[in-house]
Amino acid sequence: VESSIPEHMREAWKKFSPKGFTTKDEFESEAVKHIETTLARSLFNCDELAAYSGTALAFRDRLIIDWNKTQQRQSFADQKRLYYLSLEFLMGRALDNAMLNVGLKNVAKDGLADLGFRIEDIIAQEHDAALGNGGLGRLAACFLDSMATLNYAAWGYGLRYRYGIFKQEIQDGYQVEIPDYWLDFNPWEFPRHDVSVDVQFYGWVNKYTNDEGKQIVSWQDGEIVTATAYDVPVPGYGTPTVNNLRLWSSKASSGEFDFAKFNSGEYESAVADEQRAETISAVLYPNDNLERGKELRLKQQYFWCAASLHDIVRRFKKSKRKWSEFSDQVAIQLNDTHPTLAIVELQRILVDMEGLGWDEAWTIVTSTFGYTNHTVLPEALEKWSVPLIQNLLPRHLQIIYEINLQFLQSVEKRFPKDRDLLGRVSIIEESQPKMVRMAYLAIIGSHKVNGVAELHSDLIKTTIFKDFVKVYGPDKFTNVTNGITPRRWLHQANPRLSELIASKIGSYEFLKDLTLLNKLEPFVDDKEFKKEWAEIKYANKVRLAQHIQTTKGYSVNPKALFDIQVKRIHEYKRQQLNIFGVIHRYMAIKSMSPEERKKLVPRVSVFGGKAAPGYWMAKTIIHLINKVGEVVNKDPDVGDLLKVVFLEDYNVSKAEIIVPASDISEHISTAGTEASGTSNMKFVLNGGMIIGTLDGANIEITREIGEQNIFLFGNLSEDVEDLRHHHFYGDYKVNPELVKVFDCIKKGTFGDEGAFGALISGIVEHGDYYLVSDDFNSYCQTQDLIDEAYKDQDAWVTKSITSVARMGFFTSDRCINEYADTIWNIEPLDVAEEKEVRART
Ligand code: 8GP
């Protein structure tokens, strides 16, 4: 390609192509240039937001240079690429991450100081990119970080929501949702108005035989919406690789805005069409582990899948390869079932548009896709009604039926006597109305299916997908235990701890090879080291205490034990168990003599997390936590012994303050319900202990760090079914200590007792599905053990260091390498040459 451009042009281009800053002066010059020209501000009206903007633009320019080169390198290398399809990418802030990844944070810090700013204040100006709900979305963000860091040619594909996850306020103890309009100023995205795809909806299917006797299927009429690409650079740590996250935004196709209507005075309806199109990418659905079957959500899914698939196919076709080579060039990972329509869309492209035979196309499709399941909760498994799909995507419904027919025929051949099996594995559920089971379609259309922690991957094989193990054999199902990026969750969130670790290990290499943390173990008895370790934890607690002071207006004692549960509010995650435990503790304190109270370990119970706006029970739990806080925090009998804090609007940037400050964090889901959990890993990596059930990745964390370093309690997943059965059919009695807690609530201790009735009756009268009562005793006893253990600070710090030293397994780098080896079959790109060039210049 290069040789087609005349020499003199190439020369001129090379001479003037930007190199990117590396020194403090260069950084300042870039930032000031942006502030004065791009933003049209001056020295005299440059506030912190403008300083942030200038800094971000300077760093963005730098990323772009590497990003362009990465994309060129990846195109020339012509290797297989991975595409990660996710409806959620919970990225958080980008500036701090970009500065650390390119290794220029100190340069920026000094430069900003010259200009009169503190870097922390500047970083804090950035709005979180909150395009996700919780675990699934944040996992996708950690994966992007690892894929770039490890130099994989990998793209993310998602939706560019105008509104991310809502902002949460607490008013009078209740959650109130505020829209999160985050695109006012977003320097991290590039509109690519030249990259767009027209996506079709509704219409009808025309089948006919053409002059050559060939069956032609064409999907006609309906409505066209245009998808425009917005690209977000994703820098790797300590590498020239900058990958791409492509987010689609919807707008009316140019043919759609009806000028005839417009001119004849029907202005409103012309604009309405336009707005209808834009609605598709307007808002992130705020449900975590719950599906609600709304038509607009299905439209979002198809819009995003179609745009992404056409983009991928377009790129493949440029290579002029044969279709049979498609899956040697392309791997697509489905983050849960949300992108399952991509399977159908690829089959449609190959058969209807490219003219391949059905079988040939289907072989390509099934060798391209992999599917990750993130939950076994039945209410989260996606199903779409047949009439809904029929109306919105008539051709896709036909293809789904054909896929199902062929699949069922093959099952029938192998299991001719098992009629029930056919009904059980059918993609179509024979209900009223009929439903399409998306997980089944995802399994049938993929070559590998994985769960996200060992227990979870076992459970999907023995419960929800049992019949498919029978049909395909066990090898189609595998496990890839989740991980987190140590760059953001250690280095960025806890710079002092990262520095201390580096000083002992000898370098920051552990950020790229987390197993090197095991070199810390020899220092567990090093007095000086332990002292520094403890000091850092304390400083992080002081920082959180300050955050509580500024946001809540009261002080907490940083010397108290910080007990933290932050995650989405959900009955299965059991924040109610935690708050009942807090009430139990409160009652105990109230009944003690002053002497007894002196022996207690003071505790600060911190909660944080959003409830889905329509999830009434979760909102009730938030309400109870806040009401308990109002009473306990003011009670003079209690003083510093117990404080209850609900932190508003938990998000990624707040997690970066909260996670390093915990002594204990709570991962207390009913066994068998939390697929993995990832905050458990973040907390331990930052030197906190865990109280947890034998669920999700807690089990593997225990195996790695040792049973003596974790506080486990509660029933096992294999006993859950029997216990639930017993609740309904046995002589079931609620735990008496828990009954006392309920009595305390019912007395009105925390205000209007009626407000919490449903929470109590769910346990007392309606079968206690999440086994709160069964686990209550063991939970409270374990909390007592924690108090005892905390009194021996020296032993506590030993546990903390030992645990961190053994956390190497839980990096998302390990995870991505596993996906690459066992599912995607891709190799990292060699960037040694690029690194060398850079070192020389
Ligand atoms: C979450 C799981 O609940 C969590 O255990 C796991 O760590 C995380 O995924 C990443 O694997 N699942 C979801 O967030 C989820 O299922 N969301 C629903 C919309 C599917």
Residues whose N, C-alpha, C, O or C-beta is under 5 A from the ligand:
A	BS01	8GP	G134 G135 L136 L139 N287 D288 N289 L290 D336 H374 T375 A380 V452 E674 A675 S676 G677 T678
